[in-house]
Amino acid sequence: MEKLPASQRQCMALAYDLGLSHAEVAAHLALPLGTVKCRLRRAHLALRQRLEPQFH
């Protein structure tokens, strides 16, 4: 997680650590919903790329 950009880490923390919905994260950060969804999607893809080799 520490290798993700700060903006993606912040969205991930709010969504998964605090359990906020995408809309709640967007409201909390005063960002458009689409921006939050994009940041979370990119963070998931980046984490998957880093973790997949460990499981194959």
N, C-alpha and C positions, 0 to 999 in steps of 0.2 A: 504494500500500500504506500510506503514512503516514497516510492519512485513515481507515483502518479502526480500530476500537477495539483497544486493546492486547491484549485477550483473543483476538481473532480473529487479529491479527498473530502472536501467540505460537504459536497452533495452526498457522497457515500455515507459519511458519518451521520448526517441528519436522517437519511433514509433508513439506514440499517441499525445504527446504534440507538437512535431515538425512536425509530419506527414511524417516521413521518411519511405521508404519502407524497407522490411527486408534486401534487398541487400545493401541499403544505410546505414542502421544501422551497418551491418557487415563491410562495408568499413570504416565507421567513427570510429568504435572500433577496427579495424584491427583484426577481428575475422572471422572464417569460417562461411559461411551462415548457415550451419546446427546447429552450436552452438547458433546463434541468434534465429533461429526458435525454438530450444529446450527451451531456456530460456523464450521466450515469451509464449510458450505453457504451461510450468510449472507455470508461473506467472498467466496465465488465469485460470488454474485449481485451484490454491491456492486461488485466489480471489473468484472464484465461490463457493468453499467449505465454505468460510467464509461468503459469502453473502446469499447463498441459505436459510439457516434457518430463515432469516429475512423475507422471502417472502412466507413461508409456515406456 
